[in-house]
Amino acid sequence: MQEFLEEPLTEEESLLLQPFITNSDRAVFGLRNLPEVVKGALFSRYSRSDKSLRRILLDEFIKAPEASFTRIVGGGSDNSADQLVAIQQAEAFYDRVLIGYGDDSVAELGGAHLACEGISNIAAKALEDSRLGISPLEKSTRYVPFNRKINGRYRYYREPSIMASTHAQRYEATLDYLFDTYTDLIEPLLSWVQERTPKDRTTSERAYNNATKAKTLDLLRGLLPMATLTNVGLFGNGRAFEYLLVKLAASPHPEVRILGASMQQELDQIIPSFVKRAKTERGAQYSRYISTNWNRTKYLAQQHLGQIQPAASSTVQLVEYDPDAEVKIVAAILYPHTDLTWEQIQEYVVGLSTQERVEIINTYVGDRESRFHRPGRAFEQTYYTFDVLADIGAYRDLHRHRVLTQERQHYCVRHGYVIPTELEEANLAQTYRKALEYAAETTELISQDLPDAAQYVVPFAYRVRWRIKLNLREVYHLVELRSSRQGHPSYRTVAQEIYQQINAVHPTLVANMHFVDLNDYALERLAAEQKIDTKLQQLNQN
């Protein structure tokens, strides 16, 4: 790196900056101990100034009385209320700083961590539906049993419109039955899993117990209804949060709308300048636009398609792909290494032999030593569309993928449910099936009056239909990750099917997908737990 030529700081200036920067004399440094509102405004100024970031922080923030900087960052005070007041008082100052900047791009400069606790899976999926700018992390159904009671009641969402209706008693009885069944089956199923897969001498008690418990909870998660309360942690930038708040306000579910209002209240204390538009008339108008268009389109869809019965289909169906994908990808591979136009390159590639194209593709992909060695952007040149029908549990896991398009239909019971073969083998399937079918009856009953609210009853074992559109580069990521041994069998099946169906039409393009796992395993998590043991041993040795 070239010699760093920034205007040097005085000793006094270095001391002032020390709590807020990782170093005072190098070209690369980080910010710390600064509220998001300060960091956002600071980087905004950075793009319109020839000063260094340290100099802007000193001159326009630390030394500017109107910035209330000392009070905002705490100034050694233990009074958090005073700090909050200072942030609110300084908002006008930061708004002036931000004048003249693109609001949307500036809003990506401030971020926040939020915890959303005790929300239903309906609400959790609404949060996690954001593709860009939001990073969610949800409580795991694999590692945490969901049968804990508080004040004698299972932890599920008591949907207000249902609880105010004649269905209230049936709703609670159904969900209690699901959770009772889940609870009653844990011990006998765990015993069966351990009998079927006894511990060998090379496996630790910790790894074995964790793997068999995870297997048990995986097999029983289908009993959990969408009303099940969970926790979701979020990190996101202001722009993404602002759009998320608008979408939440447009939801047909009161819980989701209330959640959005609660998030707005908390974000107003962390990054107020970056999420304020969500609560303005502009934000409200946008929410109405989303909601109105959704409802009108839903009405039209029912008019056009309401009398057609769903056709039987496979779990995964490839419904669209590009027959010219190979030509386009080879052209994209060559494109950055020439001065020719796209059209010229494509015309040239059309004339190449299959062997020549394969050589170019293999050279581009190189020697992949792990699934983390993913092909470059040329593989984004072609897309595949799949129609997927799988249990809600699988959908919840695959829904986490961001760099693709996913849209689902209603959570419902009309497509039937999935029972793991292990439950049949353990002679526990009948108990499992009885609870699911009672839940289906309740869902259909409530849906006659409250179709949106009825979705809270639907257990994870029931199938949902959704479409996935993704490019080949994302196919490599999704398939190799989700087919791996430690994955849940239901979504491993989806990933394996996606691979096999693309392989049937474009074998050359997936020939380098070396890390697809098509095997079945008794204890999916055991290998991962054994790796943890190895890491723990290494830490202890160090």
RABEL-V925358 format. One record per pair of residues at least 24 apart in sequence whose C-alpha atoms are under 8 Angstrom apart, sorted by the first residue. I is the first residue (numbers start at 1). J is the second residue. If there is no record, write none. Layout:
# RABEL-V925358
i: <I & I>
j: <J & J>
This chain:
# RABEL-V925358
i: <6 & 13 & 16 & 17 & 17 & 33 & 34 & 35 & 35 & 35 & 36 & 36 & 36 & 36 & 36 & 37 & 37 & 37 & 37 & 37 & 37 & 38 & 39 & 39 & 40 & 40 & 40 & 40 & 40 & 41 & 41 & 41 & 41 & 41 & 43 & 44 & 44 & 44 & 44 & 44 & 45 & 45 & 66 & 66 & 67 & 67 & 84 & 87 & 91 & 91 & 94 & 95 & 104 & 105 & 106 & 107 & 107 & 107 & 107 & 107 & 108 & 108 & 108 & 108 & 109 & 109 & 110 & 110 & 110 & 110 & 111 & 111 & 111 & 111 & 111 & 112 & 112 & 112 & 112 & 112 & 112 & 112 & 113 & 113 & 113 & 113 & 114 & 114 & 114 & 114 & 115 & 115 & 115 & 115 & 116 & 116 & 116 & 116 & 117 & 117 & 117 & 118 & 118 & 118 & 119 & 119 & 119 & 119 & 119 & 120 & 120 & 120 & 120 & 120 & 120 & 120 & 121 & 121 & 121 & 121 & 121 & 122 & 122 & 122 & 122 & 123 & 123 & 123 & 124 & 124 & 124 & 125 & 126 & 126 & 127 & 127 & 128 & 128 & 129 & 129 & 130 & 130 & 130 & 131 & 131 & 131 & 132 & 132 & 133 & 133 & 133 & 133 & 133 & 134 & 134 & 134 & 134 & 134 & 134 & 135 & 135 & 135 & 136 & 136 & 136 & 136 & 137 & 137 & 137 & 138 & 138 & 138 & 138 & 139 & 139 & 139 & 141 & 141 & 141 & 142 & 142 & 142 & 142 & 142 & 143 & 143 & 143 & 144 & 145 & 146 & 147 & 147 & 147 & 147 & 154 & 155 & 155 & 156 & 156 & 156 & 157 & 157 & 157 & 157 & 158 & 159 & 159 & 159 & 161 & 161 & 162 & 162 & 162 & 167 & 170 & 171 & 171 & 174 & 174 & 174 & 174 & 175 & 175 & 175 & 177 & 178 & 178 & 178 & 178 & 178 & 178 & 179 & 179 & 181 & 181 & 181 & 181 & 182 & 182 & 182 & 182 & 185 & 185 & 186 & 186 & 186 & 189 & 189 & 189 & 189 & 190 & 192 & 197 & 197 & 203 & 204 & 204 & 207 & 207 & 207 & 207 & 207 & 208 & 208 & 210 & 211 & 211 & 211 & 211 & 211 & 212 & 212 & 214 & 215 & 215 & 215 & 218 & 219 & 219 & 219 & 221 & 221 & 221 & 222 & 222 & 222 & 222 & 222 & 222 & 223 & 223 & 223 & 223 & 223 & 223 & 224 & 224 & 225 & 225 & 225 & 225 & 225 & 226 & 226 & 226 & 226 & 226 & 226 & 227 & 227 & 238 & 238 & 238 & 239 & 239 & 241 & 242 & 242 & 242 & 242 & 242 & 243 & 245 & 246 & 246 & 246 & 246 & 246 & 247 & 247 & 249 & 249 & 250 & 250 & 250 & 250 & 251 & 252 & 252 & 253 & 253 & 313 & 314 & 314 & 315 & 315 & 315 & 315 & 316 & 316 & 316 & 316 & 316 & 316 & 316 & 317 & 317 & 317 & 317 & 318 & 318 & 318 & 318 & 318 & 318 & 318 & 319 & 319 & 319 & 319 & 320 & 320 & 320 & 321 & 321 & 321 & 321 & 322 & 322 & 322 & 325 & 325 & 326 & 326 & 326 & 326 & 328 & 328 & 329 & 329 & 329 & 329 & 329 & 330 & 330 & 330 & 330 & 332 & 332 & 332 & 333 & 333 & 333 & 333 & 358 & 361 & 362 & 365 & 368 & 368 & 370 & 371 & 371 & 371 & 371 & 371 & 372 & 374 & 374 & 374 & 375 & 376 & 377 & 379 & 379 & 379 & 380 & 380 & 380 & 380 & 381 & 381 & 382 & 382 & 383 & 383 & 383 & 383 & 384 & 384 & 384 & 384 & 385 & 385 & 385 & 385 & 386 & 386 & 386 & 386 & 387 & 387 & 387 & 387 & 388 & 388 & 388 & 388 & 388 & 389 & 389 & 389 & 389 & 390 & 390 & 390 & 390 & 390 & 390 & 391 & 391 & 391 & 391 & 391 & 391 & 391 & 391 & 392 & 392 & 392 & 392 & 392 & 392 & 393 & 393 & 393 & 394 & 394 & 394 & 395 & 395 & 397 & 398 & 401 & 403 & 403 & 404 & 404 & 404 & 404 & 404 & 405 & 405 & 405 & 405 & 406 & 406 & 406 & 406 & 407 & 407 & 407 & 408 & 408 & 408 & 408 & 409 & 409 & 409 & 410 & 410 & 411 & 411 & 411 & 412 & 412 & 412 & 412 & 412 & 412 & 413 & 413 & 413 & 413 & 413 & 413 & 415 & 415 & 415 & 416 & 416 & 417 & 417 & 417 & 418 & 418 & 418 & 419 & 436 & 475 & 476 & 476 & 479 & 480 & 480 & 480 & 480 & 481 & 483 & 483 & 483 & 484 & 484 & 484 & 485 & 485 & 485 & 485 & 485 & 485 & 485 & 486 & 486 & 486 & 486 & 486 & 487 & 487 & 488>
j: <52 & 58 & 58 & 54 & 58 & 73 & 73 & 72 & 73 & 270 & 110 & 111 & 112 & 270 & 271 & 94 & 110 & 270 & 271 & 272 & 273 & 94 & 109 & 110 & 106 & 107 & 108 & 109 & 110 & 94 & 97 & 98 & 106 & 109 & 109 & 97 & 98 & 101 & 106 & 109 & 97 & 98 & 90 & 93 & 93 & 94 & 269 & 269 & 272 & 273 & 273 & 273 & 239 & 239 & 274 & 237 & 238 & 239 & 274 & 275 & 237 & 238 & 239 & 240 & 237 & 238 & 237 & 238 & 271 & 274 & 235 & 236 & 237 & 238 & 271 & 235 & 236 & 237 & 238 & 267 & 270 & 271 & 233 & 234 & 235 & 236 & 233 & 234 & 235 & 263 & 231 & 232 & 233 & 234 & 231 & 232 & 233 & 234 & 230 & 231 & 232 & 229 & 230 & 231 & 157 & 228 & 229 & 230 & 231 & 156 & 157 & 226 & 227 & 228 & 229 & 230 & 226 & 227 & 228 & 229 & 230 & 226 & 227 & 256 & 456 & 255 & 256 & 259 & 230 & 231 & 232 & 396 & 248 & 256 & 244 & 248 & 399 & 400 & 399 & 400 & 240 & 244 & 402 & 401 & 402 & 403 & 240 & 402 & 236 & 237 & 239 & 240 & 241 & 234 & 235 & 236 & 237 & 240 & 241 & 234 & 235 & 236 & 232 & 233 & 234 & 235 & 232 & 233 & 234 & 230 & 231 & 232 & 233 & 230 & 231 & 232 & 217 & 218 & 221 & 214 & 215 & 217 & 218 & 221 & 213 & 214 & 217 & 217 & 217 & 228 & 179 & 180 & 182 & 183 & 179 & 228 & 229 & 227 & 228 & 229 & 227 & 228 & 229 & 456 & 227 & 255 & 453 & 456 & 450 & 453 & 446 & 450 & 453 & 446 & 442 & 442 & 457 & 438 & 439 & 442 & 457 & 225 & 439 & 457 & 435 & 223 & 224 & 225 & 435 & 436 & 439 & 223 & 224 & 223 & 431 & 432 & 435 & 220 & 221 & 223 & 224 & 220 & 428 & 216 & 217 & 220 & 216 & 423 & 426 & 428 & 216 & 426 & 522 & 523 & 530 & 530 & 533 & 526 & 529 & 530 & 532 & 533 & 526 & 529 & 529 & 523 & 524 & 525 & 526 & 529 & 523 & 526 & 525 & 523 & 524 & 525 & 488 & 420 & 422 & 423 & 393 & 460 & 461 & 393 & 418 & 459 & 460 & 461 & 462 & 432 & 435 & 436 & 459 & 460 & 461 & 459 & 460 & 456 & 457 & 458 & 459 & 460 & 455 & 456 & 457 & 458 & 459 & 460 & 456 & 457 & 271 & 274 & 275 & 274 & 275 & 275 & 274 & 275 & 276 & 277 & 278 & 278 & 278 & 278 & 283 & 284 & 286 & 287 & 287 & 290 & 284 & 287 & 287 & 288 & 290 & 291 & 291 & 291 & 452 & 452 & 453 & 389 & 388 & 389 & 388 & 389 & 390 & 494 & 386 & 387 & 388 & 389 & 494 & 497 & 498 & 386 & 387 & 388 & 501 & 384 & 385 & 386 & 387 & 498 & 501 & 502 & 384 & 385 & 386 & 387 & 384 & 385 & 386 & 382 & 383 & 384 & 385 & 382 & 383 & 384 & 381 & 382 & 357 & 506 & 508 & 509 & 381 & 382 & 378 & 379 & 380 & 381 & 382 & 357 & 360 & 361 & 378 & 378 & 379 & 381 & 360 & 361 & 364 & 378 & 508 & 509 & 512 & 512 & 512 & 514 & 515 & 477 & 480 & 481 & 514 & 515 & 477 & 473 & 476 & 477 & 473 & 473 & 473 & 471 & 472 & 473 & 471 & 472 & 473 & 474 & 471 & 472 & 471 & 472 & 469 & 470 & 471 & 472 & 469 & 470 & 471 & 472 & 467 & 468 & 469 & 470 & 467 & 468 & 469 & 498 & 465 & 466 & 467 & 468 & 465 & 466 & 467 & 468 & 494 & 463 & 464 & 465 & 466 & 462 & 463 & 464 & 465 & 490 & 494 & 417 & 418 & 460 & 461 & 462 & 463 & 464 & 490 & 459 & 460 & 461 & 462 & 463 & 464 & 460 & 461 & 490 & 488 & 490 & 491 & 464 & 491 & 491 & 491 & 478 & 470 & 474 & 468 & 469 & 470 & 471 & 474 & 467 & 468 & 469 & 470 & 466 & 467 & 468 & 469 & 466 & 467 & 468 & 464 & 465 & 466 & 467 & 464 & 465 & 466 & 455 & 464 & 455 & 458 & 464 & 443 & 455 & 458 & 462 & 463 & 464 & 440 & 443 & 444 & 458 & 462 & 463 & 462 & 463 & 464 & 462 & 463 & 461 & 462 & 463 & 461 & 462 & 463 & 461 & 461 & 499 & 510 & 513 & 516 & 513 & 515 & 516 & 517 & 516 & 516 & 517 & 518 & 515 & 516 & 517 & 517 & 519 & 520 & 521 & 524 & 525 & 527 & 524 & 525 & 526 & 527 & 528 & 524 & 525 & 524>
